[in-house]
Amino acid sequence: MNSDYIMNTYSPSDLTFESGEGSWLFEKNGEKYLDFASGIAVNSVGHCHPHLVAEIQRQASKLIHTSNLYNISQQERLAKRLCNLSFTGSVFFANSGAEANEGAVKVARRYMYESGKPERNVILCIEGCFHGRTLSMLSATSKVENRLGFGPLPDGFRHVGFNDIESLESHCSSDDIAAIMIEPVLGEGGAKSVSKKFFLKVQELAVKNKFLIISDEVQTGIGRLGTLFGYQNTELKPDIMAIAKGLGGGVPIGAILATKNVSSAMKPGSHGSTFGGNPLVTASANAVLDILTEKFFFKKLNEKIDFLTLKLNELKKDFPNFVLEIRGQGFLRGIKLKDPVNDVQNELKKNKVLFVPAAENVLRLLPPLTVKKEEIELAIEALRKEANRRSIL
């Protein structure tokens, strides 16, 4: 449906949802859909989780917004928890993933400036990456189509071949590098996993050449890969991390996290946000962390991840002309298809199961972390049904 009042920046949809519960979305007429899109990896604890709803209602009834002119107790609590659960020592709260990534670049460049190396301002990125749609993040993102008509774009970004160690070494030899920004798994780029050898080489070269590592965890963070943060599955020791999406469970919040040493370069006035970290959004994020830090949450999550992996591998084995490759990790999985991904996605939607397309003709699976095993079976069954239908056409 197109709107006369909303900018035409999204593909039209024939669906309008009125409510949600757990892994399910409901239309006004009562039709229900199994949601393996999760608002593009946002609804980390499913739709309308009782604890999340209760905490949002509680905070909204007391205080919604004050700005960062004043102390915010929920923000302080959230920052402390995030630091204690990661490598970081301080946090800046933003409103989205693009803002978090843009802020991470600012922190890296400011650190080099304060260290007496202002010439070190280039950010290395990976071919196939996606870091957002602000002007600077269009430069960071390698997809040329996203940049069309928005020039001139900021410079200071270069791209390294995906999993290409020779390309990495060549770029890292330059003495103007401030940081490398890397996703543990490329989400929009086709659910592609970075190799262990590549991560090891990134870490080695960062230490050797004294540049920083930014882990873009906008999509991979907050449990999506089976650990709280995606870097925890890798050989990386980041200096800066950007998170968003699943952090608020559906409420818009992003964050830039950094070590004490790196974040010390940020002084009063060097960055800011009117809405960032307000009482309502940080109450929501604290509620998400309450759920994810419950005893056995990650044990149960990884059991479900293993179950999904088993079922995806069976799907590929049984339908090799439908599934060309299984990609990704955790609950950020991709199925590289033989047939056009949008055609397959639309057929699956007719069967009341929602997925998300990605680059390289990949269908992404992004279920809530709270999904049930029987719901995974329903999603796989829908995929098997569609694969079988296409095999007899």
Long-range contacts (C-beta under 8 A, 24 or more apart in sequence): 15-349, 19-47, 19-48, 20-46, 20-47, 20-48, 21-46, 21-47, 21-48, 22-46, 22-47, 22-48, 22-49, 22-368, 22-370, 22-371, 22-372, 23-47, 23-367, 23-368, 23-370, 23-371, 23-372, 23-375, 25-354, 31-352, 32-352, 33-349, 33-352, 33-353, 33-354, 34-352, 34-353, 34-354, 34-375, 34-378, 34-379, 34-382, 35-354, 35-367, 35-368, 36-353, 36-354, 36-355, 36-356, 36-365, 36-366, 36-367, 36-371, 36-379, 37-354, 37-355, 37-356, 37-364, 37-366, 38-366, 38-367, 38-368, 39-250, 40-219, 40-245, 40-356, 40-366, 41-187, 41-219, 41-224, 41-245, 41-246, 41-332, 41-366, 42-245, 42-246, 42-248, 42-249, 42-250, 43-246, 43-249, 43-250, 43-368, 44-222, 44-223, 44-224, 44-245, 44-246, 44-247, 44-249, 44-288, 44-292, 44-368, 44-369, 45-249, 45-288, 45-291, 45-292, 45-368, 45-369, 45-370, 46-368, 46-369, 46-370, 46-371, 47-250, 47-368, 49-249, 49-287, 49-291, 49-370, 51-287, 51-290, 51-291, 52-249, 52-250, 52-284, 52-287, 52-288, 52-291, 54-287, 55-283, 55-284, 55-286, 55-287, 55-290, 56-251, 56-280, 56-283, 56-284, 56-287, 58-283, 59-279, 59-280, 59-283, 59-284, 60-280, 62-279, 63-279, 64-278, 64-279, 64-280, 65-275, 65-278, 65-279, 65-280, 66-278, 66-279, 67-274, 67-278, 68-272, 68-273, 68-274, 68-276, 68-277, 72-277, 72-278, 72-279, 72-282, 73-279, 74-279, 74-282, 74-283, 74-286, 75-277, 75-278, 75-279, 75-282, 77-282, 77-286, 78-277, 78-282, 78-285, 78-286, 78-289, 81-286, 81-289, 82-243, 82-255, 82-257, 82-289, 83-257, 85-228, 85-229, 85-289, 85-293, 86-228, 86-229, 86-241, 86-257, 87-231, 87-237, 87-238, 87-241, 87-259, 88-241, 88-257, 88-258, 88-259, 88-263, 89-258, 89-259, 89-260, 89-261, 89-263, 90-257, 90-258, 90-260, 90-263, 91-255, 91-256, 91-257, 92-255, 92-256, 92-263, 92-266, 92-271, 92-273, 92-276, 93-253, 93-254, 93-255, 93-273, 93-276, 93-277, 93-281, 93-282, 94-244, 94-253, 94-254, 94-255, 94-256, 94-273, 94-276, 95-252, 95-253, 95-254, 95-273, 95-275, 95-276, 95-281, 96-132, 96-244, 96-252, 96-254, 97-132, 97-218, 97-219, 97-242, 97-243, 97-244, 97-245, 97-254, 98-131, 98-132, 98-133, 98-134, 98-137, 98-254, 99-132, 99-134, 99-244, 99-254, 99-273, 99-276, 100-218, 100-242, 100-243, 100-244, 100-254, 100-255, 100-256, 101-131, 101-132, 101-137, 101-140, 101-181, 101-214, 101-216, 101-218, 101-242, 102-132, 102-134, 102-136, 102-137, 103-242, 103-254, 103-256, 103-271, 104-181, 104-214, 104-216, 104-240, 104-241, 104-242, 104-256, 104-258, 105-136, 105-140, 105-179, 105-181, 105-214, 106-270, 106-271, 107-240, 107-256, 107-258, 107-262, 107-263, 107-265, 107-266, 107-271, 108-178, 108-179, 108-212, 108-214, 108-239, 108-240, 108-262, 109-156, 109-178, 110-265, 110-266, 110-270, 111-178, 111-212, 111-262, 111-265, 112-178, 113-265, 114-264, 114-265, 115-265, 119-175, 119-176, 120-175, 120-176, 120-177, 120-178, 120-211, 121-156, 121-176, 121-178, 122-156, 122-157, 122-158, 122-174, 122-176, 122-177, 122-178, 123-156, 123-157, 123-158, 123-177, 123-178, 123-179, 123-180, 123-181, 123-214, 124-157, 124-158, 124-159, 124-160, 124-171, 124-172, 124-177, 124-179, 124-180, 124-181, 125-157, 125-158, 125-159, 125-160, 125-180, 125-181, 125-182, 126-159, 126-160, 126-162, 126-181, 126-182, 126-183, 126-186, 126-194, 127-159, 127-160, 127-161, 127-162, 127-164, 128-162, 128-186, 128-189, 128-190, 128-192, 128-359, 129-159, 129-181, 129-182, 129-183, 129-186, 129-189, 129-216, 130-183, 130-186, 130-187, 130-188, 130-189, 131-181, 131-216, 131-218, 132-218, 140-181, 142-189, 143-359, 162-186, 162-189, 162-192, 162-194, 163-194, 163-195, 163-197, 163-198, 164-198, 165-197, 165-198, 165-201, 168-198, 168-201, 168-202, 168-205, 169-201, 169-205, 172-205, 172-209, 172-211, 173-209, 177-209, 177-211, 178-211, 178-212, 179-211, 179-212, 179-213, 179-214, 179-239, 179-240, 180-206, 180-211, 180-212, 180-213, 180-214, 181-214, 181-216, 182-213, 182-214, 182-215, 182-216, 182-236, 183-215, 183-216, 183-217, 183-219, 183-220, 183-230, 184-215, 184-217, 184-220, 184-225, 184-230, 184-231, 184-233, 184-234, 184-236, 184-329, 185-219, 185-220, 185-225, 185-230, 185-328, 185-329, 185-332, 187-219, 187-220, 187-332, 187-358, 187-364, 188-219, 188-358, 188-359, 189-358, 189-359, 189-360, 190-327, 190-334, 190-336, 190-358, 190-359, 190-360, 190-362, 191-327, 191-328, 191-332, 191-333, 191-334, 191-358, 191-362, 191-364, 192-327, 192-328, 192-334, 192-360, 193-327, 193-328, 193-329, 194-234, 196-234, 196-235, 199-234, 199-235, 199-236, 200-235, 202-236, 203-235, 203-236, 203-237, 212-239, 212-240, 212-262, 213-237, 213-238, 213-239, 213-240, 214-238, 214-239, 214-240, 214-241, 214-242, 215-240, 215-241, 215-242, 216-241, 216-242, 217-241, 217-242, 217-243, 218-242, 218-243, 218-244, 218-245, 218-254, 219-245, 219-332, 220-332, 221-245, 221-246, 221-247, 222-246, 222-247, 222-288, 222-292, 223-292, 223-298, 223-301, 223-330, 223-331, 223-369, 224-330, 224-331, 224-332, 224-366, 224-369, 225-329, 225-330, 225-331, 225-332, 226-298, 226-301, 226-302, 226-305, 226-329, 226-330, 226-331, 227-298, 228-292, 228-298, 233-329, 246-288, 246-369, 247-285, 247-288, 248-281, 248-284, 248-285, 248-288, 249-284, 249-285, 249-287, 249-288, 250-284, 251-280, 251-281, 251-284, 251-285, 252-281, 253-277, 253-281, 253-282, 253-284, 253-285, 291-370, 292-369, 301-331, 301-369, 304-331, 304-371, 304-373, 304-376, 305-330, 305-331, 307-373, 307-376, 308-333, 308-365, 308-367, 308-376, 308-380, 309-333, 311-376, 311-377, 311-380, 312-365, 312-380, 315-380, 315-383, 315-384, 315-387, 318-384, 318-387, 319-384, 319-387, 319-388, 319-391, 321-391, 322-386, 322-387, 322-390, 322-391, 323-387, 327-362, 328-364, 331-365, 331-366, 331-367, 331-369, 331-371, 332-364, 332-365, 332-366, 333-364, 333-365, 334-358, 334-362, 334-363, 334-364, 334-365, 335-362, 335-363, 335-365, 335-383, 336-360, 336-361, 336-362, 337-361, 337-362, 337-363, 339-390, 344-386, 347-386, 347-389, 348-382, 348-383, 348-386, 351-382, 351-385, 351-386, 352-382, 353-378, 353-379, 353-382
